[in-house]
Amino acid sequence: MNDDRGYVNFNEKSEVSDLKLQLRQLAGSRAPGTDDSKRDLFKKVISNMTIGIDVSSLFGEMVMCSATSDIVLKKMCYLYVGNYAKVNPDLALLTINFLQRDCKDQDPMIRGLALRSLCSLRVANLVEYLVGPLGSGLKDNNSYVRTVAVIGVLKLYHISATTCIDADFPETLKHLMLNDQDTQVVANCLSALQEIWTLESTTSEEAARERENLHSKPYVYYFLNRIKEFSEWAQCLVMELVAKYIPSDNSEIFDIMNLLEDRLQHANGAVVLATTKVFLHLTLSMADVHQQVYERIKAPLLTQVSSGSPEQSYAILSHLHLLVMRAPYIFSSDYKHFYCQYNEPSYVKKLKLEMLTAVANESNTYEIVTELCEYAANVDIPIARESIRAVGKIALQQYDVNAIVDRLLQFLEMEKDYVTSEALVLVKDLLRKYPQWSQDCIAVVGNISSNNVQEPKAKAALIWMLGEYSQDMHDAPYVLESLVENWDEEHSAEVRLHLLTAVMKCFFKRPPETQKALGAALAAGLADFHQDVHDRALFYYRLLQYNVSVAESVVNPPKQAVSVFADTQSSEVKDRIFDEFNSLSVVYQKPSYMFTDKEHRGTLEFSDELGNLSINAETGDSVVPAQRVEENDKDLLLSTTEKDDVRDPGSNGSAYNAPSYNGSVPSATSQPLADLAFSSTGATGQAPAPGLAIDDLLGLDFSVGTATTPSPPPLTLNPKAVLDPGTFQQKWRQLPISLSEEYSLSPLGIASLVTPNALLRHMQSHSIQCIASGGQSPNFKFFFFAQKAEEASIYLVECIINTSSAKSQIKIKADDQSSSQAFSTLFQSALSKFGLP
């Protein structure tokens, strides 16, 4: 293996040496055919560079061979130089002379290419060599050279902003923007100035004023009067500027819209969307006109959907979907435009199904549902699933419920697993909203075997119906009992949680038949490794132990029909997406701050300081920003799993002892549930004394470990704990994991994570310090530490928060592992209070 690899490397070196020799021979040659020979050699060099072979040793020879008027050779040479100059600034210095010479070439194409390559070197030490060629390029007689020079100024600004400002290039660009005859030069000047003035506005009042002036009437009208001369890209740039302009009165709004009316008929979809954004934003304060705008833009957008590529259709459909959600009645008569075609990609079909769901109303529901039912037999299984979900969503909108319920029940009788699974989930939601349909639905659901339902959501829906309507389903207790017997084979925590609740509900309705199953379910739940399952089982057990009647009122109270299901997006998020119309925000269906890097975020960006960390125990008032993880610390932030020792499975991360299930339960009894209630302690206000009646009834055994043990002293933390990052990393690698748990965060806490700095301050108020943090929505990662008061014992915490699921995964390492559980309880308590007033 090693010999083969060495042989390949030897061949590579030999080939590079041969190329170097041949290039050197051709460097000064003027013989006929020299340029053709150079082309062949240059192609070999570029080919080797492209596949990753290091040909930087040919730099000198390539520069010497660039002395030619052949533009193809020039392009290949510039490509080579630009590639290696970035990684080797010393080599870049060799190119300055020949690039500056080419910037004065008679051929404007070579002048432009040379200037572009010179600015693309991006070496800070060479900025002094860019000022002269850029100044000449901005005054060049050829528009192509001026176009390149304008972008070159922007590149110079990013390399050295001071040099760019001192050379007065922004003022030169402003003059070109207002006076140049070439529209591409004007568009490039507008783009460059917008970026430069936006970045400069944070430190310069003059730049801030210039940036505001771009949105003034003279500038906007100047660009609008030349709109037809611009390219499609430049037109979109101008439209974006116009969308931010605030007209003085309604007549000015109508003048702008009349001027841009023909842009809606443009063949380019980007121009149509940009014009649509202008129309929508200008008329936001004019309700009647705004509605007329929807009518006006409908036809152009629908035309773009059917006439473009699938990718363009998807982008236009995404914007149409946003508009439909705001005004569904406008598009309700055009629902047939959203029917799926056989040759469309899945992503387009999925979006069209969402559109059909949104435009459904009383007049078109029958036709839409009929079409969706056809898709349920589609060979594309994901689309078939989406079509069934769409039918259910329409039913939840209260349109033609009778016919839709019949269709869903027909889905349950189809011999396709995925169809049955999706239909079960929808039937559960329908029963929550339309409980009057329970008899018809239960008659069909009762014939479905739980063994044939494998998907967690579908099985959870079936279990919910078994518990909710157990009085109407003859076999419900026995089906639930069989599911409890296979508890260990069920890997989904969601199913196990539903099973616990369903068995409890069934017990209150048919106690003799469910008695054994409830005892087994509680015992299995209390011994479950998943924290949520364990906690729910413990909660149910203590409810039963306290008072069975109270337990019934909590678990199985009288229910009202659900009138409205919660929307997945808040109105604020939808408005933010609408404000970012004609951008990726609409395609992703989320605001830009949720998927862009910090430096590219707009007004809704995170604070630079992610938190505060006390570093001086003696001066408690001194705080510095919490450190971002550096290069050598990235392994901490990037690792989301660890193959360290985890907690003992028997402990469940809980201080409670689970009762064991002895299997021998008393015979079934028809004793009324009210007789199982424990008597209260009367006026003392204390909790009732625990008894063994419920344990005996359910077959639970508390004979082991019932002796009371003294509670450990409360854990107190040092509010001025100090730990440097190096020590944290060393301890993190050395210590085993004491506890690994999952907590749920409150909705207010998730909302507060828009600024992660708030979480760090909150935890610091509970004497838990942050030493490192990272990530972006929806995944955030934090490293905390705390110190035991009056001791040197340190606790280390890795906290991963997912804002989509509202869950936090916690790993705790400690010097004193015996107090890990106490610290975990304290940490969970602090985290649960985050975001609360």
N, C-alpha and C positions, 0 to 999 in steps of 0.2 A: 504494500500500500504506500509506504513512504517512498520507495524507489520510484513508483509510478508518478507520484506527485512531484518529486524532484526532477524527473524527466520532463514533465510538462513545463515547470518553471524554467528549466534550461532552454527549452524551445522558445518560450516567450522572450527571454533575454536575448537569445540569438536573433529572433525576428526584429526586436527593437534595435539591436545593433546594426543589422542590415539596413533597416529603414534610415537610421542615422547616417550611415555611410552614403547611401544613395541621395539623400537630401543634401548632404554637403557637396556632393559632386554637381548637383543641379543648381546650387545656390547662386553662382555667378555666371551660369551659362546663358548664352543668347542664341544658341543654335536653334534652327527650326524644329518644332515639335516639343520644345522644352516644356511649354505650358501643359501640353497633354500628359507628359511624363509626370509633371508635378501633380496634376489632378489625380492620377492613379495612386501616387504615393500619399497624397493628402487623404484620399478616401480610405486607404488602409490605416492611416494614423487615427482618423476619426472613428473608424470601425472598432479598432482595438480600444480606444478610449471609451466607447459606448458600452462595450462588454466588460469593462472594469479593469483592463490591463493598464498598468501605470506607464504612460509614455511621456511623462514630464521631462525626462532626460533629453527629449528632442526639441525642447523649447527654443534654444538658440538657433537651431537649423530651420525650424518653422518660421521664425521671425525673419531670418535671412532670405528665405524663399518667398516671403510676402512682397518683395519688390517686383510687382507685376501689375499690369493693367487689367488682368483677367478677373472679372467680378466674382466668378464662381470660386476661384482660388482665395480671393479676399474673404468671402463669406466663410469658407471652411477654416481659414486661418483665424478669423475673429472668434469663431466658435471654440476653437482649441484654446486660444488665449484666454477667453472669458471663463472657461472651465477651470484652468489651472491657476489663474491669477488670484482667485478667491482663497484657495487653500495654501498658496505659496506667494506671499506678498513680495518676496525678494525677486522672484521671476517676473513679477508684474512690472517692475521698474525697467526691465529690458524692452518692454513693449511701448513705453511712452513715446519714444522718438518716432517710431514708424507710424504709430497711430496719430500723433500730432501732424506728421507729414501728410498722412492720408486725409486728414481733416481739411487740408488745403488743396486737395486734388481737383482737377478740372471737372471730373465726372461727379454730378451731385449725388448719385446713388452711392458712390464710394465715400464721399464726404459724410453722408448720413450714416452709413454703416460704421464708419470709423468712429464717429462721434458717439453712436450708440454703444459700441464696444468699449470706448474709453470710459464712459459713464458707468458701464456695467462692471468695471473692475472692482468697485466698491472697497477700495483700500484707503483707510483714513490718512495714511502718510502721503498719498498722491493727490489730495484734493487741490493743492496749489496748481497742479497741471491741468485741472478741469476748467478753471475760471475763464482763461483766455479762449479756448475752443468753444465753450458754451456761449460766451459773449458774441463771438463771430457767427456761431450757428444761428442765434436768435435774430441776427441782422442779415442772414443769407438771402440771396435773391430767390432761391428755390424753396418752394413750400414744404417739400419733403424734409429738407434739412431743418427748417424751422420747427416742423412738427416733432422731429426727434429731439431737437434742442430743448423744447418745452418740457418733455418728459425727463430729459437729462437734468434739468433744474430741480425737478422733484427728487430724483435720485441723489443729487448733490445735497439737497436739504436733509435727507435721511442719513447721509454719511456725516455731514457737518453743517448743522443748521446755522451756526454763527457765520461760517464762510458764505453761505447762500444769502443771508440777510445783509451782510456787509457789502457784498457785491451788488446789492440793490436789484437782484433778479426778480423779486415779486413785483416791483414797480414796472419793470420791463415787461413782464408777463401781462400785467394789467393793461399796459399800452397796446400790446399786441391783441389782446382779447377784444378791445374796443375799436381797433383800427385795421386789423389784418383782413385782407380780402378772402383768404382761404378759410373755409368754415371748419376744416379739420384742425387747423392751428388754433382757431378760436375755441373749439370744443376742448382741446388739450389744455389750453390756458385756463379755462373754467374749471376743469377737473383738478389741475395742479394747484390752482389758487385756493379752491375750496379745502383741499387737504392741508395746505401750508397754513392758511389763516385759521383753520380749526385748531390745529396743534399749537399755533403761536398765541391764540386768543387767551390761553390760560395764564400767560405771563405778560402779554402786551395789550394795552388798551387800544392802540392803533390797529392792531390786527383784528381785535374784536369788532371795532367799528367797520373795518373793511369787509369783514365777514357779514355783518348785518346789512351793509350797503348792497351786497349781492342780491338781497331779497327786496330791494327797493324797486319802485315803479320804473325808473329809467332803465335800469339793467334788465328787468323782466321783459319790458316791452321791446328793448333792443334785440333780445334773443328771440322773442316771439315773432318779430317781423322778419327774421331770417330763418324761421323754423324749417321751411321747405327746402332750404339749401343744405341743411345738415344731413349727415348720414343717419342711419337708424340708431346707432349707438349714441350719437350726439343728440338726437332728438329725445331719447330717453333721459339723457343727462339734463337737458333743458326742462323737460316735463317735471323732473324731480325738483328742480329749482322753483318752477311755477307752483307746484303743489304746496310749497311752504310760504308762498306769497299771500298776504292778507289784503284783498281789494278794499277800496274805500267805500264803495256802495254797490248795490245790486246791479246797476247798469254796467259797471265795470266787470262784474262776474259774467254777465251775458255777453259782453264784448269778447272776453277771453274764450268763452265756450264756443261762440260763433266762429272765432278764428281757428279753433282746434277741431271743429266739427268734422272736417274731412279726414283728420288723423284716425278717426274710428274706423275708416274704410281701408286703412293701410294693410298691406299684405303681411307685414311683420307683426307677429303676436306681441312682441315686447313693446312696440309702439302703441298698439291698441290698449294694452294693460296700463301703460304709463299715462295715456290720455284718460282712461277710465278713472285712475286715481285722482287726476286733477279735477275731473267733473265731480266726483264724490266728495272730495275734501272742500271744494269751493262752495258746495250747496248744503253742507251739514246744518247750517243755521236756517235753511229755507225748506221746511218739511214738504210742501207741495212740489216744489221744483226737484227736491231730492228724489221723490218718488218717480217723477217723470224721467229723471236721469237713469233710474233702474230700467225703465221701459226702453229708453234709447240705447243703452249699452247691451241689452239682452241679445239682440240679433247679431251684432258683431262678434260677441264672445262665443255664442253658439256656433257661428260660422267657423271661428278659429278652432273650436273643438273638433269639428268634423273634417277640416281641410288640412290639418297639420300632421306631424309625426306623432307616434304614441307619447313620446316625452313631452312634446308641446301640448298635446291634449291633456295630459295629466296636470301640467302647470296651470293651464287655463281652467280646468275643472276644479282645481284646488281653490282658485279665486272665486269661481262660480259658487262653490260650496259655501264659502264665507258669506257671499251675498245672499244665497238662499236662506241661510240661517238667520239673516237679518230681515229678509222680506220674502218668506216662502210663497205668499199668495201671488207675487209677481210672476213666478216661474211655474205655478201649478198647472197651467194649460200646456206647458211645453215638456211635460214629463217624458214623452216618447223619445226626446233627444237623449235621454239618459238610459235607454234600454241598452243592454250589453250586446255587442256583436261577437261572433264566434272567434274572429281573428285578433281580438284585442288582448293586450297583455293583462295579467292578473291584477296588477296594481291599478290599471285604469278601470277594470270591472269593479274592483272593490270600492273605488271612489264613486262610481256611478250608482252602486247600491246604496251608499250613504245619501246620495242626492235623491234617489227615489223615495227613501224614507223621509227625507226632509220636506219634499213637495207634496206628500200624500195629504189629501183632504177628503171631505165627504163625496165630492163629485168624481174623483179618480181612483179611490181606494180599490174598488173591485178590479179594475184593469191592472193596476200596479201589483196587487197581490197575486193575481193570476199569472202575471209575467214572472214574479219572484218564485212562485211554486214550480215553474218550469226549470228554473236554475237549480232547484234543490236536487235534481237528478243529474246535475252537471258532472262530467268526469273530473273536473278540477275540484277536488274536495274542499280546499279552503274557500272557494267561491260558493260552493254549495252550503257550507256552514254560514257564511256571511248572508246568503239569501234567506236562510231560515231565521237568523237573528233579525234581519230587516222586517220580516213578516211579524215577528213578535213586537218589535218596536212600534210598528204601525198600529197593532192591536192596543198597545198601551196608550196610544194617542186618542182612543175612543172613537175610532172610525170603523164602522161595520164589524163590530166585535163578533157577532153571531157566526158569520161566514168564516172569519179568521180562526176562531176556536175550532171549528170543524176541520179546517185545513191542518191545524197543528196536531189535532188528534189523529188525523190520517198519517201525519209524519211519524207518530209514535208506532204505528202499525207497519211501517216500512221496515224491511229486513236489512237495514244498513246501520251499523253501529254509530257512525258519526251523526247521522240524521236523528236517531233516537236520542243521543246524548244532548244535542243542541235543543231538540224539542222539549226534553225534560226540564232544562233550565228555564225555557220560556214559559212552560206550563206553570212552573212554580211562581214566576213573576205575575202571570195572569191571575192565578188564584189569590195572590196577595192583593190585587186590585179589584178582581171580580169574584169574590167568594161565592156568589150565587151559581157559579159554574162548577162548583166542587163535585156534585154528583156525577155529571157527565165525564169530567176529567178523571176522577178517582176510579170510575168503572173501567177505563182504559189503562190507567197507570197500574192498577192492581194486577194486571196480567203480565206485567214486565218483571222478569226475574232479576234480582240484584246481581246475580252472578254474571249476567250479560252486559252489565254497565261497568265499564272500567275507568272512564275518565273521571277525575276527582270532582269537578264541578257538577257533572251530571249525577254522580253517585250521591253527592251532598244534597242535590235538589230532591232526588228520590227519597233519601232519608228524612229530609224535612217534611215531605208530604206524608211519609209513614208516621211521623210523630204528630203532625198537625191534624191529620184526619184518621187517626188510629181507631176512633170509634166507628168509622164507616168502612174500614178495611179489615176484614175478618182475620187475615193472616198477619197483620202488622206486628203484634208482639213476637211472633215466632220468627218472622224475617229479621227483626231487630236483634233477637237473641242469637241467630246464626251469624249476624255481622259482628256481634260482640265476641263470639267465640273465635272469630278470625281477626281479632284486634291486632295481634302482632304482625299480621300479614298486610295490614293497611298502612301504607307509607305516607299517605297524605294527612297532615295535621288538620286541614280543613274538614276532611271527612270524619275524623275522630271527634272533632269539636261538635259537628252536627249530630253525630251519633250519640254523644252524651246528652245533648239537649233533647233529641227525639225520644230516647229511652225515658228520660224524666217526664216528658209530656205524656207518653204512653202509660207510664206508671200511675199518673193522676187520673187517667180515664179508665184504665183496665188494670188495677193494681194486682189482683191475684196472678194474672198471666205474665205480668212484666216484672214481678218481684225479683225473680232469680236473675233476669237480664240486667236489672238496675244494679244489683249488688256486684255482679261481675264487671259491669262498665265502670262503676265508681272505683273499684279496686284497680282495674287496669289503668284508668285515667290518673289515679294518684301515684302510680308507679311509672307513668309515662315520662319519657326523657324530654319531650317538648314542654317548654315552660308554660305556654298558654293552655295546653291540654291539662297539665297538672294543676294549674291554678283554677281552672273551671271545675274540674272534678272536686277539688278541695272546697270550693265555694258551694257547690251543690250538696256535698256531704254535710257541711256545717249548717246549711239551710235546713236540711232534713233533720239534723240533730237538734236544731233549735225548735222548729215548729213546722210540721208538715203542711198545715194550712197556709202558713206564711210562704212556705216554699212554693206551693201551688200558685199563689197569687203573684209571685215573682216570675216563675218560669212559664206559667201557662195562663196569663191573664186574659180577660176578654179583649179581642182585637178589633180595631177598626180597619176598614179597607184603606190601602195606600192610595192616596189621590194623585200624588206627583212623585215620580222617582227623581232622585238627585241628579243634577247635570254634572258631568265630569269636569267641565271648565266653568270657572266663575265668569260673571259678566265683565269684571275688570280685565281678565286675561283676554277675553274675546275683543274688547275694545282696544286693547293694546295691539293685538294682531291686526285689527282693522286699520289702526294708525300706521302699521308697517306694511300696508297693501303694496303689492308688486315687489315682494321680496321673499326670501326663503322662509320667513316666519309663517307665511300663509301655507307654503308647501309642507312644512314641518308641523303646522298647527300648534305652534308655541311661540311666545315672544323671543326676540333675538337674544336677550340676556341669558336665556336658558340653554343656548347651544353655541355661543361665541366665546372666544377667549376674553380674558379680562380687559386687555388693552384695546380690544375692538368693541367693547360694549358702549352703549349710548348712555343716556341719563340714568338708567336703572342699573348701575354697576355696584359691585361690592366695594366696601371700604378697603383702603390699602392696608390698614392695620387690622389684622385678624384677631387681635386680643392683647391682653396685658399679662405680663409675667413678673411676679415679685422676685427680685434678684438680690435684695439686701435685707436680711432678717432683722438688722438693727434699725434700718430706716424704712419703716413700713410704707411710707408715702411714695417712695421711689419705685416707679414702674417703667418698664420699657416694653415696646411691642413684642408680642410672641414671635419667635423665630420661624420663618419659613424653612422647610427642610432643604438643605444644600445637596450638592451632588452626592457626597458620601452618605447622606441620610435617606436617599430616595428609596432604598430597599424597604425602609419602614413603611413608606406611604404606598408603595406599589404592591406589597404583599397583602393579599386579602385572605389567605389561608395559611395555616401553619401546621406542620406535622410534629407538634410538640405533644407532650402528655396533656390530656384533658381530664376534666373532673371525673370522679367515680360515678358511673351511670346510676348507681343505686341512690346517690344523694339527691339527684334532680336539681341541684343548686338551691335546695330549699332547706329551711330549718325545721320543717315539719316532717314527722314520721308518718308514712302512709300505712293505713291498715292493710293487713293481708286478707286475701279472700280464701276462706276455708272450704268452699265448695259445698258443704253440707248445710243447706238452708232449711228453715222450718217449712212445713207443708203449706201449700197455698191457703190463704185465708181470705174470707170475704169481709174481714173487719173493716169498718168504715175508716177513711183516711183521717177524719177528725179525731178519732180515738188515739191516733199515733202522735198527736201533738203533745209536746212537753209542757208541763205547767210552768208558769212564770213565777218569779220569786216575789211577786206582789209589789209592795210600795218601796222596796229597797232600791229599785232602779238598777240592780245588778243583773248581769246576764244569767239565764237559767243554768242550773247545774247540769253538766252533761250526763246522760244516762246511756244505758246499753240497749235500750229497746230497739232503736233503729238499726244498731249493729246486728242484733240478733235477727231482726226481720229480714235484713238484706244479706245476711251471711258474712258480715265483716268481722274480723277478729282483731281486737285491740289488746289481746292478752300480753303481747310482747311490747315492751317499750312504753308502757302507759305511765310508769312512774315519772313524776314530775322532776325535772332537772333544773337546777338553779340557772337563771338566765345570765349570760355573760354581761360584764359591765359594758355600758354604752361606749361606742367608739368615738373618740374625739380627735380631730385633725389639727395640725399645726397650720394656722392661717398664713404664716410667713415661710413656708417651705421653699427650699432652694435646691435646684438640681440642674447641672449643666448638660447640654445635649450629648456630649461624649459619654458621660456616666450613664445617662438614660439608655443610650444605644448598647453599651456594654451589659448593663443589667437586663435589658430586654432580650438579648441573645442568650444570656446565661440562665435566666430563671424559667422554670416551666410554667405553663398556663394553670392558674389555680381555678378559675371559673370562666366559662364561655356561655353567655346567655343572650337572649334576644328580648328587647323591651319595645313597647309601643309608645309612640310620642303623641301628644295631644295635637289636634288640628291647629291650635294657636301656636304651639311650639314649632310645627312645620312652617307655618306662615312667617314666624319670626326669623327663620333661617335664611330669609332673603338677605340678611346681613349676618354672616356667621360670627362677626365680632360680638353680637349680643349674647350668643351661647357662651363664649369664652368669659365674658364679664359675669354672666350668671353663675357659671361653675366656680369662678374665682370667689364669688361671694359666699360659696359653701366650702371654701378652703381647698378647692381642687383646681390645680393650675394646669394651663395648656402649654406644652413645650413645642408642638409642631402641628401644622394643619395643612390641608390641601384638598384638591378635588373641586368639582363644580357640579351644579344641579344636573341630575337628581342625586348624585353620589358625593357625599362629603366624608372626609376622614380626619379624625382628630386623635392626638396622643396627649393624654393627661397624666399627671402624677400628683400624689398627695403623700404627706408624712404624718405618722402617728404622733400625737401630742406627747411631748416629754420623752420620746424615744426616737431612735434613728431608723426605725422600720419604714420602708418606702413601699407605696403601692403604685403600679404602672398600669395604665389603661389604654387599650386601642378601641376607639369608638367609630364605627362606620354607620353613617345615617343615610338611609334612602328616603328621599322626600316623596317619592311616588307611592311607596307602600307604607309610609309613616312608621317604619321599623328601624331600630338601631341594634346593631350586633356589637356586643361588648366582650372583650377578652381582658381578663385581669391577671396580673402577675404580682406577687408580693414577696417581700423578705420573710414576713410572718404569715404563712399560709393558713394558719388556724383562725386568723381574723379576716380572711378574704370574704367570707359570706357577710360578715357585719359591714365591711366596706362596700360590698356590692349593694346591700340594702340602702346604705347611705347614698351611694352614687345614683341608684335608681330613683330614690326619693328626690334628689336634686334635679335629675333630668326630667322627671315627671312634672316638676313645677315650672319648667322653662316655658316662657310665653304667657303664663297665667298672670292676671293683673294682681 
